[in-house]
């Protein structure tokens, strides 16, 4: 009887393992599957001039606002921009390269996510987004890992200030320039371009392929931020978008990677005399134009 029970248990375990490994890879490791779709296929040159014309017509019709747009197809590597070198206030989009910098240091063994930093209100307190302005205490210490997570998922400004203070702004500036950033804290101001944000997103994808555990966690945080309008706002709900929004008075930005059958990078920066809701609605509409065009390419 005991032998029969052990035999049945072994059979059931074998069946369970077989079912597990026959499940689609997306169920087991969704980011591993999604990242494989970003490998350039050496496809023939694609004609993006109709899409550029659509986008230029759209932004020309928006009064009292300026837009910077950068797009890159991740299959062919083709890219285009509209005012992509024009400087815009980066707002919270700068948190993407900041967290990427921290992860690079962790991957190189120069930092440890378990390192804890003491919150010093005189140096770190910030208003705006986040929970640490309410729950943070001077005697509290926070790990680099939780500060990284809070910086992306809820755009916590105190967590960001603590990371920037710990890592050092000059070091961070040098890092962004090493990636290919051209407009990096000019005269000390948090300013960027759509083109530079595209460079940082490319660097994030490269990092995720080289260091899957760390890179995929950044992408996962970006895909599950509490701020999920902008680029994904008017896209089908099953489309995965790893993105980071940023906003201030008169500033609405969103930069991200859209994981579709024909994946792409999109950065849209906007400033002018429009409201928060209007700004992100325009970004959503621009994103939909890009998505529809990419979808047509996938069908041909």
ZAMARPA-582889 format. One record per residue (C-alpha): residue in one letter; x, y, z. Coordinates in pm, 1 decimal. Each point is the difference from the previous one (the first is absolute). Layout:
+--------+----------+----------+----------+
! residu !       c1 !       c2 !       c3 !
+--------+----------+----------+----------+
!      A !        X !        Y !        Z !
...
+--------+----------+----------+----------+
This chain:
+--------+----------+----------+----------+
! residu !       c1 !       c2 !       c3 !
+--------+----------+----------+----------+
!      X !      0.0 !      0.0 !      0.0 !
!      X !    281.4 !    237.8 !     93.9 !
!      X !    181.2 !    -82.1 !   -324.6 !
!      X !   -317.3 !     75.5 !   -200.0 !
!      X !    -44.0 !    337.8 !    172.2 !
!      X !    361.2 !     97.3 !    -72.5 !
!      X !    -38.5 !   -105.8 !   -363.4 !
!      X !   -316.7 !    208.0 !    -41.9 !
!      X !    166.7 !    299.1 !    166.9 !
!      X !    292.2 !    -25.7 !   -240.2 !
!      X !   -236.1 !    -18.7 !   -298.0 !
!      X !   -198.3 !    303.0 !    117.5 !
!      X !    320.2 !    197.6 !     55.5 !
!      X !    119.6 !    -89.4 !   -350.0 !
!      X !   -332.5 !    110.6 !   -148.2 !
!      X !     13.1 !    328.5 !    192.9 !
!      X !    352.1 !     74.3 !   -124.6 !
!      X !    -98.5 !    -89.7 !   -355.7 !
!      X !   -297.9 !    235.5 !     13.8 !
!      X !    215.1 !    276.7 !    146.9 !
!      X !    263.6 !    -17.8 !   -271.3 !
!      X !   -255.9 !    -34.1 !   -277.5 !
!      X !   -163.8 !    325.1 !    109.1 !
!      X !     73.8 !    289.2 !   -231.8 !
!      X !    324.3 !    177.4 !     83.8 !
!      X !   -194.4 !    320.7 !     51.9 !
!      X !   -173.9 !   -155.2 !    299.9 !
!      X !    328.4 !   -114.8 !    154.2 !
!      X !    212.3 !    305.5 !    -71.1 !
!      X !   -187.0 !    274.3 !   -185.8 !
!      X !    292.6 !    242.6 !    -18.3 !
!      X !    231.9 !   -259.5 !   -150.0 !
!      X !   -249.4 !    -50.1 !   -282.7 !
!      X !    -68.1 !    368.8 !    -48.9 !
!      X !    367.7 !     87.4 !    -14.6 !
!      X !     64.7 !   -254.2 !   -274.3 !
!      X !   -240.4 !    195.9 !   -220.9 !
!      X !    227.2 !    304.0 !     16.9 !
!      X !    288.5 !   -170.3 !   -177.6 !
!      X !     57.6 !    176.9 !   -335.2 !
!      X !    -93.8 !   -227.1 !   -288.8 !
!      X !    188.1 !    184.8 !   -269.9 !
!      X !   -328.2 !     86.4 !   -166.9 !
!      X !    -12.7 !    210.9 !   -312.8 !
!      X !    -24.5 !    375.5 !     32.3 !
!      X !   -348.0 !    113.1 !     97.2 !
!      X !   -173.5 !    316.8 !   -112.8 !
!      X !    -90.9 !    209.7 !    303.4 !
!      X !    -60.6 !    321.3 !   -194.3 !
!      X !   -382.6 !    -40.1 !     12.4 !
!      X !     15.4 !    -39.3 !    379.8 !
!      X !    228.3 !    303.3 !     34.5 !
!      X !   -246.9 !    202.5 !   -207.4 !
!      X !   -290.2 !   -114.1 !    222.4 !
!      X !    186.7 !     93.9 !    316.2 !
!      X !    109.5 !    338.3 !   -133.8 !
!      X !   -357.4 !     76.7 !   -103.4 !
!      X !   -126.8 !   -101.7 !    344.2 !
!      X !    242.1 !    207.6 !    206.7 !
!      X !    -38.2 !    301.1 !   -231.0 !
!      X !   -370.0 !      7.2 !     89.6 !
!      X !     69.3 !     19.0 !    375.5 !
!      X !      8.1 !    362.0 !    111.2 !
!      X !    228.7 !    120.7 !    279.1 !
!      X !    213.9 !   -312.6 !     17.6 !
!      X !    333.1 !   -126.2 !   -128.7 !
!      X !     80.5 !   -366.4 !    -56.5 !
!      X !    317.6 !   -198.5 !    -28.1 !
!      X !    -41.0 !   -351.2 !   -141.2 !
!      X !    245.2 !   -283.2 !    -46.1 !
!      X !    -89.7 !   -337.4 !   -150.0 !
!      X !    204.2 !   -312.0 !    -68.3 !
!      X !   -112.8 !   -325.3 !   -155.7 !
!      X !    167.3 !   -283.0 !    191.7 !
!      X !     -5.6 !   -247.9 !   -286.2 !
!      X !    170.5 !    211.3 !   -264.1 !
!      X !    171.4 !    251.2 !    225.4 !
!      X !   -144.6 !    283.3 !   -207.3 !
!      X !    -71.6 !    319.5 !    188.0 !
!      X !   -140.6 !    345.6 !    -57.6 !
!      X !    -64.4 !    307.0 !    206.7 !
!      X !   -203.0 !    316.8 !      2.2 !
!      X !    167.9 !    277.2 !    200.3 !
!      X !    192.0 !   -288.8 !    153.4 !
!      X !    301.4 !    217.1 !     87.9 !
!      X !   -206.3 !    281.3 !    150.4 !
!      X !     55.5 !     35.4 !    377.9 !
!      X !   -296.8 !    -69.0 !    225.8 !
!      X !    -36.8 !    -19.4 !    376.5 !
!      X !     56.0 !   -367.2 !     75.8 !
!      X !   -211.4 !    -14.2 !    318.1 !
!      X !    -20.7 !   -359.5 !    126.1 !
!      X !    112.9 !   -164.0 !   -323.4 !
!      X !    355.8 !     56.7 !    126.9 !
!      X !    -69.1 !   -275.2 !    255.3 !
!      X !     41.7 !   -266.4 !   -269.6 !
!      X !    372.9 !     60.4 !    -61.2 !
!      X !     50.8 !     57.4 !    374.1 !
!      X !   -134.3 !   -343.8 !     91.0 !
!      X !    184.9 !   -151.8 !   -295.6 !
!      X !    323.7 !    153.6 !    132.9 !
!      X !    -56.2 !   -155.7 !    342.6 !
!      X !    -65.3 !   -338.6 !   -157.3 !
!      X !    315.8 !     26.1 !   -208.4 !
!      X !    198.2 !     56.7 !    319.8 !
!      X !   -168.6 !   -298.4 !    163.4 !
!      X !     75.6 !   -218.0 !   -303.8 !
!      X !    365.1 !    105.6 !     17.6 !
!      X !     17.6 !    -84.8 !    370.7 !
!      X !     61.9 !    363.8 !     94.5 !
!      X !   -330.1 !     35.7 !    188.2 !
!      X !   -227.4 !   -233.0 !    194.1 !
!      X !   -378.6 !     30.9 !      4.3 !
!      X !      8.4 !    -86.6 !    372.1 !
!      X !    192.2 !    319.2 !     82.0 !
!      X !   -220.7 !    224.8 !    210.3 !
!      X !     -7.9 !    379.9 !    -14.1 !
!      X !   -112.6 !    225.3 !    282.9 !
!      X !   -269.8 !    252.4 !    -85.7 !
!      X !    120.3 !    353.8 !     74.7 !
!      X !   -290.4 !    243.7 !    -50.5 !
!      X !    230.0 !    300.4 !    -38.9 !
!      X !    159.4 !   -162.1 !   -305.3 !
!      X !   -266.9 !   -231.6 !   -135.2 !
!      X !   -346.2 !    141.4 !     66.6 !
!      X !   -204.6 !     63.6 !   -312.9 !
!      X !   -365.0 !     70.3 !    -63.1 !
!      X !   -205.9 !   -143.0 !   -280.8 !
!      X !    -30.4 !   -372.7 !    -60.5 !
!      X !     81.0 !   -272.1 !    247.9 !
!      X !    -67.1 !   -141.7 !    343.3 !
!      X !    325.9 !     79.7 !    177.6 !
!      X !    -99.8 !    364.2 !     46.9 !
!      X !   -274.2 !   -134.1 !    228.4 !
!      X !    149.5 !   -321.1 !    139.9 !
!      X !    370.8 !     79.5 !     -7.3 !
!      X !    168.6 !     64.8 !    335.2 !
!      X !    341.3 !    147.8 !     61.8 !
!      X !    114.4 !   -307.1 !    189.2 !
!      X !   -118.3 !   -239.7 !   -271.2 !
!      X !    231.9 !   -169.3 !   -248.9 !
!      X !   -107.3 !   -134.9 !   -337.6 !
!      X !    169.3 !   -257.2 !   -221.1 !
!      X !    118.9 !     91.0 !   -347.2 !
!      X !   -240.9 !   -260.0 !   -134.6 !
!      X !   -310.8 !    155.4 !    155.2 !
!      X !    111.6 !    349.0 !   -101.6 !
!      X !     42.5 !   -125.2 !   -357.0 !
!      X !   -345.1 !   -156.9 !      1.2 !
!      X !   -169.1 !    308.5 !    146.9 !
!      X !    176.6 !    224.8 !   -249.7 !
!      X !   -156.5 !   -182.5 !   -293.6 !
!      X !   -330.7 !   -149.2 !    118.2 !
!      X !   -137.9 !    302.1 !    185.0 !
!      X !    251.2 !    260.8 !   -118.0 !
!      X !     95.4 !     81.5 !    359.3 !
!      X !    194.3 !    326.0 !     -2.2 !
!      X !    167.4 !    -53.2 !    336.9 !
!      X !    119.5 !   -346.0 !   -104.1 !
!      X !    141.7 !    158.1 !   -314.8 !
!      X !    172.9 !    275.5 !    196.6 !
!      X !    153.3 !   -258.3 !    233.8 !
!      X !    133.5 !   -205.1 !   -292.7 !
!      X !    137.5 !    305.2 !   -178.5 !
!      X !    165.3 !    123.8 !    319.1 !
!      X !    152.6 !   -341.0 !     70.1 !
!      X !    121.9 !    -70.0 !   -354.5 !
!      X !    110.9 !    357.5 !    -65.2 !
!      X !   -135.7 !    226.1 !   -271.3 !
!      X !    339.8 !     45.0 !   -172.7 !
!      X !     32.8 !   -379.3 !    -24.1 !
!      X !   -353.0 !    -26.2 !   -136.2 !
!      X !     68.9 !    272.2 !   -257.9 !
!      X !    313.6 !   -182.0 !   -113.8 !
!      X !   -198.8 !   -323.7 !    -28.5 !
!      X !   -270.5 !    153.0 !   -220.1 !
!      X !    264.5 !    155.4 !   -223.3 !
!      X !    175.5 !   -337.5 !    -26.1 !
!      X !   -324.1 !   -148.0 !   -134.4 !
!      X !    -16.0 !    267.6 !   -268.7 !
!      X !   -209.1 !    268.4 !    169.5 !
!      X !     65.9 !    345.2 !   -145.2 !
!      X !   -225.0 !    228.5 !    205.3 !
!      X !     86.0 !    -98.1 !    357.2 !
!      X !    -80.3 !    242.2 !    283.1 !
!      X !    102.6 !    310.0 !   -198.0 !
!      X !     84.3 !    279.5 !    246.9 !
!      X !   -113.6 !   -239.0 !    273.3 !
!      X !   -360.3 !    -17.2 !   -122.3 !
!      X !   -197.5 !   -322.8 !    -38.6 !
!      X !    -33.1 !     27.7 !   -376.4 !
!      X !     10.4 !   -268.5 !   -269.2 !
!      X !   -109.1 !    -72.1 !   -356.0 !
!      X !   -221.6 !   -264.1 !   -156.4 !
!      X !    305.1 !   -133.5 !   -181.1 !
!      X !    197.6 !    -39.9 !    323.3 !
!      X !   -287.8 !   -181.7 !    167.6 !
!      X !     -1.4 !   -239.6 !   -295.1 !
!      X !    372.2 !    -60.7 !     58.6 !
!      X !    -63.4 !    -86.2 !    366.1 !
!      X !   -283.8 !   -238.8 !    -87.2 !
!      X !    226.0 !   -176.3 !   -249.0 !
!      X !    260.8 !    -30.2 !    272.8 !
!      X !   -262.5 !   -149.9 !    230.4 !
!      X !    -87.5 !   -267.1 !   -257.4 !
!      X !    366.4 !    -83.9 !    -50.1 !
!      X !     46.4 !    -23.6 !    375.7 !
!      X !   -303.9 !   -227.9 !     35.5 !
!      X !    141.6 !   -239.0 !   -256.4 !
!      X !    341.9 !     -4.5 !    167.1 !
!      X !   -133.9 !    -12.8 !    357.3 !
!      X !   -349.6 !   -153.9 !    -27.4 !
!      X !    -77.3 !    -17.7 !    371.4 !
!      X !     78.3 !    366.5 !     63.2 !
!      X !   -116.2 !    143.8 !   -331.1 !
!      X !   -327.8 !   -186.3 !    -14.0 !
!      X !    -80.6 !    121.6 !    350.1 !
!      X !     39.3 !    362.7 !   -112.9 !
!      X !   -227.1 !    -65.7 !   -298.2 !
!      X !   -252.7 !   -172.6 !    223.5 !
!      X !     -4.0 !    297.8 !    238.2 !
!      X !    -49.4 !    235.2 !   -296.2 !
!      X !   -284.8 !   -212.6 !   -136.2 !
!      X !   -179.0 !      4.7 !    337.0 !
!      X !     33.2 !    361.7 !    105.4 !
!      X !   -304.1 !    154.8 !    165.9 !
!      X !     17.3 !    268.0 !   -270.5 !
!      X !   -114.3 !   -188.2 !   -308.1 !
!      X !   -146.2 !    248.1 !   -246.4 !
!      X !    201.3 !    179.2 !   -268.6 !
!      X !    139.5 !   -253.2 !   -247.0 !
!      X !   -224.8 !   -296.0 !     99.9 !
!      X !   -315.4 !    206.8 !     49.2 !
!      X !   -169.1 !    -78.9 !   -333.9 !
!      X !    175.5 !   -327.2 !    -82.4 !
!      X !   -156.4 !   -346.2 !     35.0 !
!      X !      8.9 !   -107.6 !    364.2 !
!      X !    204.8 !   -313.2 !    -70.1 !
!      X !    295.1 !    197.4 !   -140.7 !
!      X !    291.7 !     15.6 !    243.7 !
!      X !    147.1 !    349.8 !     28.5 !
!      X !    303.8 !     59.8 !    220.2 !
!      X !     -0.6 !    376.9 !     39.8 !
!      X !     66.4 !    293.9 !    229.9 !
!      X !   -213.3 !    308.8 !     15.2 !
!      X !    103.3 !    340.0 !    124.6 !
!      X !   -194.5 !    317.8 !     57.9 !
!      X !     26.3 !    348.0 !    146.8 !
!      X !   -204.5 !    313.2 !    -59.8 !
!      X !    -14.5 !     31.1 !   -377.2 !
!      X !    208.7 !   -315.3 !    -51.5 !
!      X !   -125.7 !   -348.5 !    -93.2 !
!      X !    241.2 !   -269.3 !   -113.2 !
!      X !     -5.6 !   -372.8 !    -57.7 !
!      X !    278.7 !   -224.0 !   -123.3 !
!      X !    -17.0 !   -374.6 !    -43.1 !
!      X !     29.7 !   -326.4 !   -186.5 !
!      X !   -310.6 !   -149.4 !   -161.6 !
!      X !     21.4 !   -379.4 !    -21.8 !
!      X !   -213.1 !    -92.4 !   -297.4 !
!      X !     52.7 !   -241.3 !   -288.6 !
!      X !    196.6 !    288.4 !   -150.9 !
!      X !    153.1 !    157.5 !    315.2 !
!      X !    126.3 !    354.4 !     21.8 !
!      X !    132.3 !    278.8 !    219.0 !
!      X !   -202.4 !    317.7 !     31.2 !
!      X !     87.4 !    319.2 !    187.1 !
!      X !   -242.2 !    293.0 !      1.7 !
!      X !     86.9 !    319.9 !    186.3 !
!      X !   -249.9 !    284.2 !     20.5 !
!      X !      3.0 !    346.1 !    154.4 !
!      X !   -214.7 !    308.2 !    -30.7 !
!      X !   -324.1 !    150.0 !    118.3 !
!      X !   -204.0 !   -319.0 !     22.6 !
!      X !   -129.5 !   -192.2 !    298.6 !
!      X !    117.3 !   -333.6 !    139.8 !
!      X !   -300.2 !   -181.8 !   -148.4 !
!      X !     36.4 !    168.4 !   -338.1 !
!      X !    371.5 !    -74.5 !    -16.5 !
!      X !    -35.9 !   -368.8 !     70.1 !
!      X !   -300.6 !    -25.5 !   -230.8 !
!      X !    216.7 !    138.4 !   -281.2 !
!      X !    278.1 !   -244.5 !     85.7 !
!      X !   -255.5 !   -281.4 !     -6.4 !
!      X !   -128.7 !    109.7 !   -340.0 !
!      X !    353.8 !     21.9 !   -140.9 !
!      X !     71.4 !   -344.9 !    142.1 !
!      X !   -309.0 !   -142.0 !   -170.8 !
!      X !    105.1 !    140.0 !   -336.6 !
!      X !    337.0 !   -171.4 !     38.8 !
!      X !   -155.6 !   -326.4 !    116.4 !
!      X !   -244.5 !    -12.3 !   -291.5 !
!      X !    279.8 !     59.7 !   -249.8 !
!      X !    216.8 !   -269.4 !    156.1 !
!      X !   -293.5 !   -238.9 !     -4.7 !
!      X !    -41.6 !     54.7 !   -374.0 !
!      X !    367.9 !    -82.2 !    -52.4 !
!      X !    -45.4 !   -325.2 !    191.9 !
!      X !   -274.3 !   -107.9 !   -240.7 !
!      X !    214.4 !     48.9 !   -310.7 !
+--------+----------+----------+----------+
